Amino acid sequence: MDLTLTPEQIQFRDELRAWLKANVPAPVPRGTEESMEQRFARLRVWQRQLFDAGWAGVSWPKDCGGRGASLLEQVIFLEEMARAQAPQMANTLGLGLIGPTIIHYGTQEQKMRYLPKILSAEEIWCQGFSEPNAGSDVAGIRSDGRLDGDHFVINAHKVWNSYGWVADWCALVVRTDPTAAKHKGLTYILVDMKSPGVEVRPIRQMSGESEFAELYFRDVRVPVANVLGKVNSGWEVALGTLMHERATLGSSITIVYRRMFDKLVAYTKNTIRSGRPLSEDKGIRQKLAQAYAELEVFRVAQLRSVARVSSTGVPGPEGSFLKIFWSEYNQRFQQLAQEIMGPYGTLEEGSPYAIDGGEWAYGFLRTRGNTIEAGTSEIQRNIIGHFVLGFPKSY
Amino acid sequence: MRFELSETQQLLQKTARQFLTNECPMAEVRKRMETDNPHDAALHKKMAEQGWTGMIFPEEYGGMALGMVELAATFEQMGRVLLPGAFFSTVALAGSILDAAGNPEQKAKWLTPICEGTALATAALIEESPEWETATWSATAKASGSGYVLDGKKMFVTDAATADFIVAAVKLSGELALVVVPANAPGLSVRALRSYDLTRRVSEVSFQGVNVGADHLLAKGAAAEAALHHGLNVAVLALTAEMAGGMARALEITTEYAKTRKQFDTVIGKFQAVQHLCADMYLWTESSRAAVYYAAYALDKRLPEADAAISVAKVYAGDSYREVGNRGIQVHGGMGFTWENDMHLFYRRAKASESALGETAYHRERLARLVIDAV
């Protein structure tokens, strides 16, 4: 075991830290009047600034605009961004999921065409996997892609598309061979969202906002050259994306969650109940310490997973337990915050007396989605059962 | 950066696993646990020949001077087989306190035989009110002639019945003092308690006018507090490593069973209800393992967060081992509730470990002081 960074990694971290210190924009507090579009435009400018300074795509190949560093530098980047309380970059899915998939499966032409514009936020990406009848059973996709000369003609209805409302491109999975077995007839194809026949409708979530959209594709013509990987091997490509999703997501999460933890601790120290700070209440101390312990365990388990991925090169199915861990932890943590804050915890953005601009009320509701998005806890447990523990497939 | 064990560490781990699987099969553990004294002297001697009794101690006393990661890797294997007997109390508890508190003459006298495998030992710390704040302890040592006389009572002393000597924590002129007491000293009595962990015994140890020589005082005041603090960190680390190993083994046994037991014409491991119980066991096992090795690393490198890392591992492994035991028994169904099935042996060890060396609430409070009060 050796958890120290190399001198080069330390230098990378220190340079980045200094740059972030000089360049991170002042935070826009919750409750500030700002539309979803204005917010996104702001994040887009921020990503462009990072790109120009050479910080976007840390582990991506140099010839595609990346920095050519290792996954560990990428993790350092995510941690430092979170530590500096930097806004996230606009092109979340392009950077985290679709870009790495293109790097892995794309032709040289595809890499040169798509990757630089993902990094510069010139082209924003969304992902079209789920359908009304293909959620957890994502291989049950019914979207139709029919070959017509050198184009596929696509008819599809996709749901839960983050950034669908603003995306320029969509990484879409469609069924191109309806006669093949369920997992065999799928194709992963890159679709220009400005193509005729594409329609986007927002979905309002229980937390009030509309991060997600549903997408309709009606006779949309997409060049065969836009297929990523081979025709009818889209399942393999999509699976690679999903594993990437689980492997790197945790790195920034630990820092963000730690900040929330520190915020809650500060609240208990500054809030007097029954004549003394809440932080001196024995029950609350026990619960905060429990949350801290769980968060630390997640941090080191994530660290172990990253170290393993960086030596083997591929994320493994064991990433599923990290997904279960952070999502369930976050729900427990937000529940603890609600318990500590009592009725004040329910006050939303814009309300008198709202704590931290209503962040806790929003946070509590938003975390309900954590055990559903990016693969439900049940699906993750199935993956562990079958792929890690070697049980027969249960479905 | 590398989280995995080095090749040498992996070799050590593999050797330990093979050795313990051969030398300490469950049939042997069961035979031992049914007796008054589960310690196996012949096995202890063999482990000493492997060098394990001196693993973390300096070479001048016969040790191997290895680090905390090696210690964790070895104890993890011991936890897998539920190794009964005094190895844990001798090496991880008494040995590590002695190493931190003793002067060279004292170490030559008491640590060398531990390394050689010729002496068994333990530490007598908490009392009838089982608190871990040293200020709450009331057993005393008083200067008497050229030495000291000890009075008081200690509780939940691990494997005291087999110990050749006991490191006792007492008050000397109001300060904490660590004193070595030979087990045959007149006035020392050991009364066995019947706890549900049959593979690790605990006793009450009483001192009634026990006389020891001046050279038996290892340390007092701040030096004693620091030595005990370090020794207990090492002991908790070893305990949590055992717990991680126990979890891993319980998970293996349970998945093996679920792959062979048939109901409704198929193996029960095909059912999601069963798979999800096992998936939880996997999550707790792997997470505990990460926490334990991180704590080992932090303690080894003396990182500022070492104390917190140790308590994090103890809190998390305590909850996890218990829940792994719960799920493991549940998956086994009626068989899991029988005496002949091994799951209850892991469950008993899990629960005993959860309350040993600071129950979960104690370690949570220790964390609260580190992460709430200190900021």
Interface residues (C-beta under 8 A of the other chain):
Chain A: M1 D2 L3 T4 L5 Q9 L72 D262 V265 T268 K269 S279 R285 Q286 L288 A289 Q290 Y292 A293 E294 E296 V297 F298 V300 A301 L303 R304 A307 R308 S310 S311 E318 F321 I324 F325 E378 Q380 R381 N382 I384 G385 H386 V388 L389 G390 F391 P392 K393 S394 Y395
Chain B: M1 R2 F3 E4 L5 S6 Q9 V69 T255 A258 K259 T266 V267 G269 K270 F271 Q272 V274 Q275 H276 C278 A279 D280 Y282 L283 E286 S287 S288 A290 A291 Y293 Y294 A296 Y297 A308 A309 S311 V312 V315 Y316 A361 R364 E365 L367 A368 V371 I372 D373 V375
